């Protein structure tokens, strides 16, 4: 697991790449599903959660239209923390988010599959098939050209199926 050290000056240092990194660099590691741990450079305390929350805050502030956490939702989270017996919210959020990501991936895969079989793609495939047919047909009819064994066997099959009709 990659170790990121956080120094008192708030700088983050990637020990694997021997360079300072930003929250955006860590966000890219998350998107690439690269596991990492952020620790305090002096004490070794695990600061990963704090840094992940900072990344979320930065994303929430960067694009007002892409807000995930509304004010109402954040207020509800605060109320959950104040409950005598807090709900096992983390587990539900993790499972719900995982399900949502899996469904999103499935939808993207289905969309890509549908696009592969678009009318234009079907027409292209038919044109290629027609081209192969005519190339073979023209090739067979050339004088002095001997048909291959494969072509002869195909012709035999076609004659046999034509006679049984």
C-alpha positions in Angstrom: 0.0 0.0 0.0 1.3 3.4 -0.9 2.1 5.7 2.0 1.6 9.4 1.9 3.1 11.5 4.7 1.5 14.7 5.8 3.8 17.3 7.3 3.1 20.1 9.7 3.2 22.6 6.8 0.2 20.7 5.4 2.2 19.3 2.5 1.6 15.7 1.4 4.6 13.6 0.4 4.3 10.4 -1.7 7.0 8.0 -0.3 6.7 5.7 -3.3 7.3 8.3 -5.9 9.5 10.6 -3.7 7.6 13.7 -4.5 5.1 16.1 -3.0 1.5 15.5 -4.1 -1.8 17.5 -4.1 -5.3 16.4 -3.1 -6.0 16.2 -6.9 -3.2 13.7 -7.2 -4.7 11.6 -4.4 -8.2 11.9 -6.1 -6.6 10.4 -9.2 -5.2 7.5 -7.2 -8.7 6.9 -5.9 -10.1 6.9 -9.4 -7.4 4.5 -10.4 -8.3 2.3 -7.4 -4.8 2.6 -6.1 -4.8 2.0 -2.3 -3.0 4.5 -0.1 -2.7 5.5 3.5 -2.1 9.0 4.7 -0.1 9.3 7.9 1.2 12.1 10.1 4.9 12.5 9.4 5.7 12.9 13.1 3.4 10.5 14.9 2.4 8.0 12.2 -1.3 8.6 13.0 -3.6 7.5 10.2 -5.1 10.7 8.6 -6.6 9.0 5.6 -10.2 9.7 6.5 -9.5 13.4 7.1 -7.8 13.7 3.7 -10.6 11.8 1.9 -13.1 14.2 3.5 -10.9 17.1 2.3 -11.0 15.7 -1.2 -14.8 15.5 -1.0 -15.1 19.1 0.3 -12.8 20.3 -2.6 -15.0 18.5 -5.2 -18.2 19.9 -3.6 -16.9 23.4 -3.8 -15.3 23.1 -7.3 -18.5 22.5 -9.2 -21.8 23.8 -7.8 -23.8 21.8 -10.3 -22.2 18.5 -9.2 -23.2 18.7 -5.5 -23.7 15.3 -3.9 -24.3 16.5 -0.4 -27.2 19.0 -0.1 -27.5 21.1 3.1 -30.4 19.0 4.2 -28.4 15.8 3.8 -25.5 17.1 5.7 -27.8 18.3 8.5 -29.3 14.7 8.6 -25.8 13.3 8.9 -25.1 15.6 11.9 -28.3 14.4 13.5 -27.3 10.7 13.1 -24.0 11.5 15.0 -26.1 12.9 17.8 -28.4 9.9 18.2 -28.1 7.8 21.4 -27.6 4.7 19.3 -26.3 5.9 15.9 -27.5 4.0 12.9 -25.0 1.7 11.1 -25.1 4.4 8.4 -21.6 3.7 7.0 -22.5 0.2 6.0 -25.7 1.2 4.3 -24.0 4.1 2.4 -21.1 1.8 1.3 -23.5 -0.9 0.1 -25.8 1.6 -1.6 -23.0 3.4 -3.3 -21.4 0.1 -4.5 -24.8 -1.0 -5.9 -25.2 2.3 -7.7 -21.7 2.2 -9.2 -22.3 -1.4 -10.4 -25.6 -0.4 -12.0 -23.9 2.6 -13.6 -21.2 0.3 -15.1 -23.8 -2.1 -16.3 -25.7 0.7 -18.0 -22.6 2.0 -19.7 -21.7 -1.5 -20.9 -25.2 -2.0 -22.3 -25.1 1.4 -24.0 -21.7 0.6 -25.6 -23.2 -2.8 -26.7 -26.2 -1.1 -28.2 -24.0 1.4 -30.0 -22.0 -1.5 -31.6 -25.2 -2.7 -33.2 -26.4 0.7 -34.4 -28.0 0.9 -37.9 -24.8 2.4 -39.3 -22.7 -0.5 -37.9 -25.1 -3.1 -39.3 -25.0 -1.4 -42.7 -21.2 -1.4 -42.6 -21.1 -5.1 -41.7 -23.6 -5.9 -44.5 -21.5 -3.8 -47.0 -18.4 -5.8 -46.0 -20.2 -9.1 -46.3 -21.5 -8.0 -49.8 -18.0 -7.0 -50.8 -16.6 -10.4 -49.7 -19.4 -12.2 -51.7 -18.7 -10.2 -54.9 -14.9 -10.6 -54.5 -15.4 -14.4 -54.3 -18.0 -14.5 -57.1 -15.8 -12.4 -59.4 -12.7 -14.4 -58.4 -14.5 -17.7 -59.3 -15.5 -16.5 -62.7 -12.0 -15.4 -63.8 -10.7 -17.5 -66.7 -7.8 -19.7 -66.0 -8.3 -19.4 -62.2 -8.8 -22.8 -60.5 -11.3 -22.8 -57.6 -9.8 -23.8 -54.2 -11.0 -27.0 -52.5 -12.9 -24.8 -50.0 -14.7 -23.1 -52.8 -15.5 -26.4 -54.5 -16.9 -27.9 -51.3 -19.0 -24.8 -50.8 -20.4 -25.1 -54.3 -21.1 -28.7 -53.8 -23.0 -27.9 -50.6 -25.0 -25.2 -52.3 -25.9 -27.5 -55.2 -27.0 -30.2 -52.7 -29.2 -27.9 -50.7 -30.7 -26.4 -53.9 -31.7 -29.8 -55.2 -33.4 -30.9 -52.0 -35.7 -27.8 -52.1 
